[in-house]
Every structure is written in C-alpha cells, then in structure tokens.
Amino acid sequence: MTITRKTRRILSYVVIALAGIAVAEPGLRLDPGRHAPAITGELDPLLAGDSFKLFSFGSATGAFTSIIPSQPADGLQWDTSHLPADGTLRVTAVNSTPAPITAVVSGNQLTLGWPVDHTGWRLQVQTNSLGSGLGNNWVDVAGSTLVNSVQFTLNPANGTVFFRMVYP
C-alpha cells in the first residue's frame, strides 16, 4: 500500500468493505472479511489531495460496499472513482456552494441528481397534504450523502412532495 502525503501521517482508521469477491487479476482475489485494506495508527487528520494506493493490478471487477468512516472529515469526501482503474482512494473537498438539483421523470420514476463535487450534501424530502404546502418536517433521504443522484417511485397518492439539498 502506498500513502501519498506531504510530511504528515495519515488518518487513524479506514476500512473498505467488498460486495462479493473482487477479482483484480488472475489468481488474486480479495475476499470480504479477509482482505479488506485498512490504514491504522496515530496519525494526522486527512486533507483534500491526500491519496492511498490500496492495491495494484491489471484490471478489476467487483464493487466496494462501504468505506469506514463514510466521510474522511467535515468538508471532505472519498473519491473512489480511481479504485477500479489504479487502486487509489483519494480525498477531495466537498463543494459547499449551493448547486441546482436536476429532475428527470421516466414512466413512474423520478431521478434527482446534483453535481458529483456535491457528494456529501444531504437530500431532504417532505410530503404533505395538498392543502398544507411547505412545512418544517424535513427528513433526510437515507444514503443521499454517499451519491449524487437518487431515484424515487412516483406515488399519485402523495399530496405534495418537496426536496432540498443541505450541507453539512
């Protein structure tokens, strides 16, 4: 494992969980619970730009189900986009400037999306009767801080449904 930092030491604990078995190269298997890469020790906090070369391989299949902690620190997020290509986990800053939510309806499905640099924001929803309008009963959409799009099934029985993004 290669850890790229300036002159500091890395965070205290990172665990990556696998979905099924990840096959990186012929003969190399990463089995859940047996080969989860981990970084441990008494170390400094993470900063945007830090990266971890967790493994090397020619190609990869499979998926990671989680990273613990799910957020490296306030205002930071994990960038897993390089894991399948080069085995590198990166730390990036969460963009705190408000961004628009895009909405696409296809059949009875509503897909809401926002820019990838806003992963870490919380999507909130509230559903009210037609006569109520907007209230203060906002609820976080589970898992929305880990993604940049969410899909919902439209329910005609709902009176009014409102969405908003909040950070942190």
C-alpha positions as CSV (number, residue, x, y, z in Angstrom):
1,M,0.0,0.0,0.0
2,T,1.3,3.4,-0.9
3,I,0.2,6.5,1.0
4,T,0.7,9.9,-0.6
5,R,1.0,12.7,1.9
6,K,3.2,15.8,2.3
7,T,5.1,15.4,5.6
8,R,2.2,14.3,7.7
9,R,1.0,10.9,8.8
10,I,-2.4,9.6,7.8
11,L,-5.8,9.2,9.5
12,S,-6.5,6.8,12.2
13,Y,-8.6,4.1,10.6
14,V,-10.0,3.2,7.2
15,V,-11.8,0.0,6.2
16,I,-13.2,-0.8,2.8
17,A,-15.8,-3.5,2.6
18,L,-16.3,-5.6,-0.5
19,A,-19.6,-6.7,-2.2
20,G,-19.0,-10.3,-3.0
21,I,-15.5,-11.2,-4.2
22,A,-13.4,-8.7,-6.1
23,V,-11.1,-10.2,-8.7
24,A,-8.2,-7.9,-9.5
25,E,-6.0,-10.2,-11.6
26,P,-6.0,-13.9,-12.4
27,G,-5.0,-15.6,-9.2
28,L,-5.7,-12.6,-7.0
29,R,-8.9,-12.5,-5.0
30,L,-10.0,-10.0,-2.3
31,D,-12.5,-11.9,-0.2
32,P,-14.9,-9.9,2.1
33,G,-13.7,-10.0,5.8
34,R,-10.3,-11.5,4.8
35,H,-8.6,-8.9,2.7
36,A,-10.2,-5.5,3.4
37,P,-7.5,-2.9,3.1
38,A,-7.0,-0.9,6.3
39,I,-4.9,2.0,7.3
40,T,-4.3,2.4,11.0
41,G,-2.2,4.2,13.5
42,E,-1.9,7.5,15.4
43,L,-2.0,9.9,12.6
44,D,-2.9,13.5,11.5
45,P,-6.3,14.4,10.0
46,L,-6.8,14.0,6.3
47,L,-6.7,16.9,3.9
48,A,-8.1,17.3,0.4
49,G,-5.5,15.9,-2.1
50,D,-4.4,13.0,0.1
51,S,-4.5,9.7,-1.6
52,F,-4.0,6.0,-0.8
53,K,-2.7,3.4,-3.3
54,L,-4.5,0.4,-1.7
55,F,-3.6,-2.2,-4.3
56,S,-2.1,-2.7,-7.8
57,F,-3.5,-4.8,-10.6
58,G,-4.0,-5.0,-14.3
59,S,-7.8,-4.8,-14.2
60,A,-10.6,-5.2,-11.7
61,T,-14.2,-6.3,-11.3
62,G,-16.5,-6.2,-8.3
63,A,-17.5,-3.3,-6.1
64,F,-16.9,-1.9,-2.6
65,T,-20.0,-1.7,-0.4
66,S,-18.7,0.9,2.1
67,I,-15.8,2.9,3.5
68,I,-15.5,3.4,7.2
69,P,-15.6,6.2,8.1
70,S,-18.1,7.2,5.4
71,Q,-16.7,10.7,5.4
72,P,-12.9,11.3,6.0
73,A,-13.7,14.6,7.9
74,D,-16.0,17.6,7.8
75,G,-15.9,19.2,4.4
76,L,-14.1,16.2,2.8
77,Q,-15.3,13.2,0.8
78,W,-13.8,9.9,-0.5
79,D,-13.2,9.9,-4.3
80,T,-13.5,6.2,-5.2
81,S,-13.5,6.9,-9.0
82,H,-9.9,5.7,-9.4
83,L,-10.2,2.5,-7.4
84,P,-11.2,0.3,-10.4
85,A,-8.6,1.8,-12.6
86,D,-5.5,2.0,-10.4
87,G,-6.4,1.0,-6.8
88,T,-6.2,4.6,-5.5
89,L,-8.6,6.1,-2.9
90,R,-8.4,9.9,-2.9
91,V,-9.7,12.6,-0.5
92,T,-11.4,15.6,-2.1
93,A,-13.2,18.7,-0.7
94,V,-16.9,18.8,-0.8
95,N,-18.2,21.8,-2.7
96,S,-20.2,24.0,-0.3
97,T,-21.6,26.3,-2.9
98,P,-25.3,25.6,-3.5
99,A,-26.0,23.7,-6.7
100,P,-29.1,23.0,-8.7
101,I,-31.0,19.7,-8.5
102,T,-31.8,18.2,-11.8
103,A,-35.1,16.2,-12.1
104,V,-35.9,13.6,-14.8
105,V,-39.2,11.7,-15.0
106,S,-39.3,8.4,-16.9
107,G,-42.6,6.5,-16.5
108,N,-43.3,6.4,-12.8
109,Q,-39.7,7.1,-11.8
110,L,-38.3,10.4,-10.7
111,T,-34.5,10.8,-10.7
112,L,-32.9,13.7,-8.9
113,G,-29.3,14.5,-9.5
114,W,-26.7,17.1,-8.5
115,P,-23.0,17.7,-9.4
116,V,-20.5,15.0,-8.3
117,D,-18.5,17.6,-6.3
118,H,-21.6,18.0,-4.1
119,T,-21.5,14.4,-3.0
120,G,-21.6,14.7,0.8
121,W,-24.6,17.0,0.7
122,R,-27.9,15.7,2.2
123,L,-31.0,15.4,0.1
124,Q,-34.1,16.1,2.3
125,V,-37.7,15.4,1.5
126,Q,-41.1,16.3,3.0
127,T,-44.5,15.0,1.9
128,N,-47.7,17.0,2.9
129,S,-51.3,17.1,2.0
130,L,-52.4,19.3,-0.9
131,G,-53.8,21.9,1.5
132,S,-50.7,22.1,3.7
133,G,-48.0,23.4,1.4
134,L,-44.4,23.6,2.6
135,G,-43.8,22.9,6.3
136,N,-40.8,22.2,8.5
137,N,-41.0,18.4,8.6
138,W,-37.9,17.8,6.5
139,V,-36.4,14.2,6.6
140,D,-33.0,13.1,5.3
141,V,-33.1,10.7,2.3
142,A,-31.1,7.7,3.5
143,G,-27.8,7.3,1.8
144,S,-28.0,10.5,-0.1
145,T,-24.7,11.8,1.3
146,L,-22.9,9.0,-0.5
147,V,-24.2,9.6,-4.0
148,N,-25.0,12.3,-6.4
149,S,-28.4,11.0,-7.7
150,V,-31.4,9.3,-6.2
151,Q,-34.4,7.6,-7.8
152,F,-37.9,7.6,-6.4
153,T,-41.1,5.9,-7.5
154,L,-43.8,8.5,-8.1
155,N,-46.9,7.9,-5.9
156,P,-50.1,9.8,-7.0
157,A,-51.5,9.4,-3.5
158,N,-48.9,11.8,-2.2
159,G,-50.3,15.3,-1.9
160,T,-47.2,17.5,-2.3
161,V,-43.6,16.4,-2.2
162,F,-40.7,18.9,-1.7
163,F,-37.0,18.2,-2.0
164,R,-33.9,20.3,-1.0
165,M,-30.2,19.9,-0.6
166,V,-28.5,20.9,2.7
167,Y,-24.9,20.9,3.8
168,P,-23.5,19.9,6.2
